[in-house]
C-alpha cells in the first residue's frame, strides 16, 4: 500500500510538472506573439525602410503601433517606386487610388525620390504636393514638360539632383525650365536629345551654382534613324568657365556611322564609356579633343590595333587615371609605352588578356613585369571585364 501511495504521489507530481511546463510554453508563445506589436518604433522604422510601398501599406494594418510608424515623417524622406508588372498582377490587390492617397499624405516629407513606372498619376501627385525634394530620379516614365513645371514651382529652392532616363515626352524646353529655376542644381543626368546650347548657357549663368556632375547618355536603338545634333564649342566653353571642376560623363551606345557629330572640336568630357564598337578614327579624335579625360572604357573596337590612338591619348590627356579595354587589339610594345607615359597615375588599368598582341619586343609573360615596373605595383591582365 505504501508503495502504491508513493506511485500515486509521483504520478501526481509528474502531472503537475507537465501542467506547469504547458502553461509556461503557452505564456512564452503568447509573449512572443505580443512582442511583435510591442517592438520599439525605431526598430520597426528601420524594417519599413526596406519595404516597397505596397508592402509598407499592408504592414501598417497589423496593429496600431505599426500604423503609427507607417505615418512617421522619417519613413518618407526617401521613396523608391518601381512598377514594371502589368496592372492585372501587381495592382490587382491594391487599387491605384490607394497608392495616390498614400503618396499625397506623405509627399510633403519627401526629399529623395526614385520613380520607374508608367503610373504617371502617382508621380504627378508627388510633384503637386512635395515642397522639399532634394533628389529626383525618373526612369522610363511618361513625365512631360507641364509636370516638370509643377515640380519646379514647388521645389526650385531645394532640388539639387535630377536624373532622367528614357523620358521621351520631355523636350529640351522642359529641362531648360528646370535649369532656369533650380539654381541649386548640382547634379544632372539626361539623354543627349535633351542637351542643348541653351541648357548649357543656363547652367553657366551667374545665378546658378557650379554644377558638379553632368551625365549624358548618347543612345541609338536603330542605326541611321536617330539624328544627333551638335553642341557649339562656345557653349561648352562657357559651361566649363562657370563650373571648372565639373565631371562630364558621357555614355555612348551608338553605331560607328553615327559618331560624326562628336569629337570634332574640344569636348570637356572627363569620363567616356563606349558600349558598342567604336572606330580607330573616333578614338583618335578623342585623344585630340578631350584634354580633361580622366577615365576611358572601350568595350569593343574591332581588329585594327589601337597603338597610335593610345599613345596620343597618353600624350594629350594628362589627367587620365583609369582605362578599360575589351574586344580591342593593342601591341604589347605600344601598351608598355602607354603605361610608361602615364606612369603611376593609372589607378585603374583593366585590360583583357586577349587585347594584348605579342610582338618582337614583348611576350605576354614579359609584359606583366614591364607594366608592373612602371605602375609601381603588381599588375596582371584581366580574365573577365571588370567595368
C-alpha positions as CSV (number, residue, x, y, z in Angstrom):
1,X,0.0,0.0,0.0
2,X,2.8,2.4,0.8
3,X,4.5,1.6,-2.5
4,X,1.2,2.3,-4.3
5,X,0.8,5.5,-2.4
6,X,4.2,6.6,-3.4
7,X,3.5,5.8,-7.1
8,X,0.3,7.8,-6.9
9,X,2.1,10.8,-5.4
10,X,4.8,10.5,-8.0
11,X,2.3,10.4,-10.8
12,X,0.5,13.5,-9.4
13,X,3.8,15.3,-9.2
14,X,4.7,14.5,-12.8
15,X,1.3,15.6,-13.9
16,X,1.7,18.9,-12.0
17,X,5.1,19.5,-13.5
18,X,3.8,18.8,-17.1
19,X,1.0,21.2,-16.5
20,X,3.4,23.9,-15.4
21,X,5.6,23.4,-18.5
22,X,2.5,23.5,-20.7
23,X,1.4,26.8,-19.1
24,X,5.0,28.2,-19.4
25,X,5.1,27.3,-23.1
26,X,1.7,28.9,-23.6
27,X,2.8,32.0,-21.8
28,X,6.1,32.2,-23.7
29,X,4.3,31.7,-27.0
30,X,1.8,34.4,-26.1
31,X,4.5,36.9,-25.0
32,X,6.5,36.2,-28.2
33,X,3.4,36.9,-30.3
34,X,2.7,40.0,-28.4
35,X,6.3,41.3,-28.7
36,X,5.8,41.8,-32.5
37,X,3.3,44.5,-31.7
38,X,5.4,46.0,-28.9
39,X,8.7,46.3,-30.8
40,X,10.4,49.7,-30.4
41,X,9.2,52.0,-33.2
42,X,12.8,52.8,-34.2
43,X,13.3,49.1,-35.0
44,X,10.1,48.9,-37.0
45,X,11.0,52.1,-38.8
46,X,14.3,50.5,-40.0
47,X,12.5,47.4,-41.2
48,X,9.8,49.5,-43.0
49,X,12.5,51.5,-44.9
50,X,13.4,48.3,-46.8
51,X,9.8,47.5,-47.8
52,X,8.3,48.6,-51.1
53,X,5.3,51.0,-51.0
54,X,2.6,48.4,-51.1
55,X,4.2,46.1,-48.5
56,X,4.5,49.1,-46.2
57,X,0.8,49.8,-46.6
58,X,-0.1,46.2,-45.8
59,X,2.2,46.0,-42.8
60,X,0.7,49.2,-41.4
61,X,-2.6,47.3,-40.9
62,X,-1.1,44.7,-38.5
63,X,-1.5,46.8,-35.3
64,X,-1.8,50.4,-34.0
65,X,1.9,50.6,-33.3
66,X,2.9,49.6,-36.8
67,X,0.4,52.0,-38.2
68,X,1.9,54.9,-36.2
69,X,5.4,54.0,-37.6
70,X,3.9,54.0,-41.2
71,X,3.0,57.7,-40.8
72,X,6.3,58.8,-39.3
73,X,7.9,61.5,-41.5
74,X,11.3,59.9,-41.3
75,X,10.0,56.9,-43.2
76,X,9.1,59.1,-46.2
77,X,12.3,61.1,-46.7
78,X,13.4,58.5,-49.3
79,X,10.9,57.0,-51.6
80,X,11.5,54.4,-54.4
81,X,8.7,53.3,-56.6
82,X,9.2,50.8,-59.4
83,X,6.4,49.2,-61.2
84,X,7.1,47.0,-64.3
85,X,4.4,44.4,-63.8
86,X,1.1,44.7,-65.6
87,X,-1.8,46.2,-63.6
88,X,-3.6,42.8,-63.5
89,X,-0.8,41.3,-61.4
90,X,0.8,43.9,-59.1
91,X,-2.1,46.4,-58.7
92,X,-4.8,43.8,-58.5
93,X,-4.8,43.7,-54.7
94,X,-4.1,47.4,-54.2
95,X,-6.1,50.0,-56.1
96,X,-4.1,52.8,-57.8
97,X,-6.1,55.4,-55.9
98,X,-4.9,53.9,-52.6
99,X,-1.3,54.4,-53.8
100,X,-2.0,58.0,-54.7
101,X,-3.6,58.7,-51.4
102,X,-0.6,57.3,-49.5
103,X,1.8,59.4,-51.6
104,X,-0.4,62.5,-51.2
105,X,-0.4,62.2,-47.5
106,X,3.3,61.9,-47.2
107,X,4.7,63.8,-50.2
108,X,5.4,66.9,-48.1
109,X,8.1,64.8,-46.2
110,X,9.8,63.5,-49.4
111,X,13.4,64.5,-50.1
112,X,14.8,61.6,-52.2
113,X,12.6,60.1,-54.8
114,X,13.3,57.4,-57.4
115,X,10.5,56.6,-59.8
116,X,10.2,54.0,-62.5
117,X,6.7,53.3,-63.7
118,X,4.1,54.1,-66.3
119,X,1.8,55.1,-63.4
120,X,2.3,58.8,-64.1
121,X,-0.5,60.0,-61.9
122,X,1.4,58.9,-58.8
123,X,4.4,60.9,-59.8
124,X,2.1,63.9,-60.6
125,X,0.8,63.7,-57.0
126,X,4.4,63.9,-55.8
127,X,5.1,66.9,-57.9
128,X,2.0,68.7,-56.8
129,X,2.3,68.1,-53.1
130,X,6.1,68.0,-52.4
131,X,7.8,71.1,-51.1
132,X,11.4,70.0,-50.3
133,X,12.6,67.5,-52.9
134,X,16.4,67.3,-53.0
135,X,17.0,64.3,-55.3
136,X,14.8,63.0,-58.1
137,X,15.5,60.1,-60.4
138,X,13.0,59.3,-63.1
139,X,13.4,56.3,-65.4
140,X,11.1,55.0,-68.2
141,X,8.2,57.2,-67.1
142,X,5.9,59.3,-69.3
143,X,6.7,62.5,-67.5
144,X,6.2,65.7,-69.6
145,X,7.1,69.4,-69.7
146,X,4.0,70.6,-67.8
147,X,4.6,68.2,-64.9
148,X,8.2,69.4,-64.8
149,X,6.9,73.0,-64.4
150,X,4.8,71.9,-61.4
151,X,7.9,70.2,-60.0
152,X,9.9,73.4,-60.4
153,X,7.2,75.6,-58.9
154,X,7.2,73.7,-55.7
155,X,10.8,72.6,-55.3
156,X,13.0,75.2,-57.0
157,X,14.8,76.1,-53.8
158,X,15.7,72.6,-52.7
159,X,16.3,70.4,-55.8
160,X,20.0,69.5,-56.1
161,X,20.0,66.3,-58.2
162,X,17.9,65.4,-61.2
163,X,18.4,62.2,-63.2
164,X,16.2,61.4,-66.2
165,X,16.4,58.4,-68.5
166,X,14.0,57.2,-71.2
167,X,11.5,60.1,-70.8
168,X,10.5,60.7,-74.4
169,X,7.8,63.2,-73.6
170,X,10.2,65.7,-72.1
171,X,11.6,68.3,-74.5
172,X,14.8,70.4,-74.3
173,X,12.5,73.3,-73.3
174,X,11.2,71.3,-70.3
175,X,14.7,70.5,-69.0
176,X,15.7,74.1,-69.7
177,X,12.9,75.3,-67.4
178,X,14.4,73.2,-64.6
179,X,17.8,74.7,-65.1
180,X,16.4,78.2,-65.3
181,X,14.6,77.9,-62.0
182,X,16.5,75.4,-59.9
183,X,19.7,77.4,-59.2
184,X,20.9,75.0,-56.6
185,X,21.0,72.1,-59.0
186,X,24.4,70.4,-58.6
187,X,23.9,67.0,-60.5
188,X,22.1,66.4,-63.7
189,X,21.7,63.3,-65.8
190,X,19.8,63.1,-69.1
191,X,19.6,61.8,-72.6
192,X,21.6,63.6,-75.3
193,X,18.4,64.7,-77.1
194,X,17.6,67.0,-74.1
195,X,21.1,68.6,-74.2
196,X,21.1,72.0,-75.9
197,X,23.3,75.1,-76.2
198,X,20.6,77.0,-74.3
199,X,20.7,74.5,-71.5
200,X,24.5,74.7,-71.1
201,X,24.2,78.5,-71.1
202,X,21.5,78.5,-68.5
203,X,23.7,76.2,-66.3
204,X,26.5,78.8,-66.8
205,X,24.6,81.8,-65.6
206,X,25.9,83.8,-62.6
207,X,22.8,83.0,-60.5
208,X,23.3,79.2,-61.0
209,X,25.6,77.3,-58.6
210,X,28.6,75.4,-60.1
211,X,27.5,72.1,-61.4
212,X,29.4,69.1,-60.0
213,X,28.3,66.3,-62.2
214,X,26.7,66.1,-65.6
215,X,25.9,62.8,-67.2
216,X,24.9,62.4,-70.8
217,X,23.6,59.2,-72.3
218,X,24.0,59.1,-76.1
219,X,21.9,56.1,-77.2
220,X,20.7,54.8,-80.6
221,X,18.4,51.8,-80.9
222,X,18.2,51.6,-84.7
223,X,21.2,52.6,-86.9
224,X,20.6,55.6,-89.1
225,X,17.2,56.5,-87.6
226,X,18.3,58.9,-84.9
227,X,19.6,62.4,-85.7
228,X,22.2,63.7,-83.3
229,X,22.7,67.5,-83.2
230,X,26.0,69.3,-82.5
231,X,26.7,71.3,-79.4
232,X,28.6,74.5,-80.1
233,X,32.1,74.8,-78.7
234,X,31.3,78.3,-77.3
235,X,28.5,76.7,-75.2
236,X,30.9,74.1,-73.8
237,X,33.5,76.8,-73.1
238,X,31.0,78.9,-71.2
239,X,29.9,75.9,-69.2
240,X,33.4,75.0,-68.2
241,X,34.3,78.6,-67.2
242,X,31.4,78.6,-64.8
243,X,31.9,75.0,-63.5
244,X,35.6,74.3,-64.0
245,X,35.6,71.2,-61.7
246,X,32.5,69.5,-63.2
247,X,32.6,65.8,-64.1
248,X,31.2,65.4,-67.6
249,X,30.3,61.7,-68.0
250,X,29.2,60.5,-71.4
251,X,27.9,57.0,-72.2
252,X,27.9,56.2,-75.9
253,X,25.7,53.4,-77.3
254,X,26.0,54.2,-81.0
255,X,26.8,52.5,-84.2
256,X,30.1,53.5,-85.9
257,X,28.4,55.6,-88.6
258,X,26.6,57.8,-86.0
259,X,29.7,59.3,-84.4
260,X,30.2,62.0,-87.0
261,X,28.8,64.9,-84.9
262,X,31.0,64.1,-81.9
263,X,34.6,65.0,-81.0
264,X,35.0,67.4,-83.9
265,X,36.4,70.0,-81.6
266,X,37.5,70.2,-78.0
267,X,34.9,68.5,-75.7
268,X,35.3,68.8,-71.9
269,X,34.4,65.2,-71.2
270,X,36.1,63.6,-68.1
271,X,34.6,60.1,-68.3
272,X,33.9,58.3,-71.6
273,X,32.2,54.9,-71.9
274,X,31.8,53.3,-75.3
275,X,29.3,50.4,-75.0
276,X,29.4,49.4,-78.7
277,X,32.2,49.1,-81.2
278,X,34.0,52.4,-81.8
279,X,36.3,53.1,-84.7
280,X,40.0,54.0,-84.7
281,X,39.1,57.3,-86.2
282,X,36.8,58.2,-83.3
283,X,39.3,57.2,-80.6
284,X,41.9,59.2,-82.4
285,X,39.7,62.3,-82.2
286,X,39.1,61.6,-78.5
287,X,42.9,61.9,-78.0
288,X,42.9,65.2,-79.8
289,X,39.8,66.8,-78.3
290,X,39.4,65.6,-74.7
291,X,42.2,67.0,-72.7
292,X,40.2,66.7,-69.4
293,X,39.7,63.0,-69.8
294,X,40.0,61.0,-66.6
295,X,38.5,57.6,-67.4
296,X,38.1,55.8,-70.7
297,X,36.3,52.5,-71.3
298,X,36.2,50.9,-74.7
299,X,34.1,47.7,-74.8
300,X,34.9,46.9,-78.5
301,X,36.8,48.2,-81.4
302,X,37.5,45.5,-84.0
303,X,40.6,44.0,-85.4
304,X,42.7,47.1,-86.1
305,X,45.4,47.8,-83.4
306,X,44.9,50.9,-81.4
307,X,48.6,51.6,-80.9
308,X,48.7,55.2,-82.2
309,X,45.4,56.1,-80.6
310,X,46.6,55.0,-77.1
311,X,49.9,56.9,-77.4
312,X,48.0,60.0,-78.5
313,X,45.7,59.8,-75.5
314,X,48.6,59.3,-73.1
315,X,50.3,62.4,-74.6
316,X,47.4,64.8,-74.5
317,X,45.2,63.5,-71.7
318,X,47.3,64.4,-68.7
319,X,44.6,63.6,-66.1
320,X,43.9,60.1,-67.4
321,X,43.9,57.7,-64.4
322,X,41.6,54.8,-65.4
323,X,41.2,52.8,-68.6
324,X,39.4,49.7,-69.6
325,X,39.7,47.8,-72.9
326,X,37.6,44.9,-74.0
327,X,37.4,43.5,-77.5
328,X,40.3,45.5,-78.9
329,X,43.8,44.9,-80.1
330,X,47.0,46.6,-78.9
331,X,50.5,45.5,-79.4
332,X,52.5,44.7,-76.3
333,X,55.1,47.3,-77.1
334,X,52.6,50.1,-77.6
335,X,50.8,49.1,-74.4
336,X,54.1,49.2,-72.4
337,X,54.9,52.6,-73.9
338,X,51.4,53.9,-73.0
339,X,51.8,52.8,-69.3
340,X,55.3,54.3,-69.2
341,X,53.9,57.6,-70.4
342,X,51.0,57.6,-67.9
343,X,53.0,56.2,-65.0
344,X,51.7,55.7,-61.5
345,X,48.7,58.0,-62.1
346,X,46.9,55.0,-63.6
347,X,45.0,53.9,-60.5
348,X,42.8,51.5,-62.6
349,X,44.1,49.5,-65.5
350,X,41.6,46.9,-66.7
351,X,42.8,45.2,-69.9
352,X,41.6,41.9,-71.1
353,X,44.4,39.4,-71.8
354,X,43.3,38.8,-75.4
355,X,43.6,42.5,-76.1
356,X,47.4,42.4,-75.9
357,X,49.2,41.2,-79.1
358,X,52.7,39.8,-78.5
359,X,55.4,41.3,-80.8
360,X,59.2,41.1,-81.3
361,X,59.9,43.1,-78.1
362,X,57.5,41.7,-75.5
363,X,55.6,38.4,-75.0
364,X,52.6,38.1,-72.7
365,X,54.8,36.7,-70.0
366,X,57.2,39.7,-70.2
367,X,54.6,42.4,-70.3
368,X,53.4,41.6,-66.8
369,X,56.8,42.6,-65.3
370,X,57.2,45.7,-67.5
371,X,53.8,47.1,-66.8
372,X,54.2,46.4,-63.0
373,X,57.5,48.2,-63.1
374,X,56.0,51.4,-64.5
375,X,52.9,51.3,-62.4
376,X,54.8,50.8,-59.2
377,X,52.6,47.9,-58.2
378,X,51.9,44.3,-59.3
379,X,49.6,44.1,-62.4
380,X,48.1,41.3,-64.4
381,X,45.8,41.3,-67.4
382,X,42.1,40.6,-66.6
383,X,40.4,37.3,-67.5
384,X,37.0,38.9,-67.5
385,X,35.8,42.5,-67.8
386,X,35.6,44.4,-64.5
387,X,33.8,47.5,-65.7
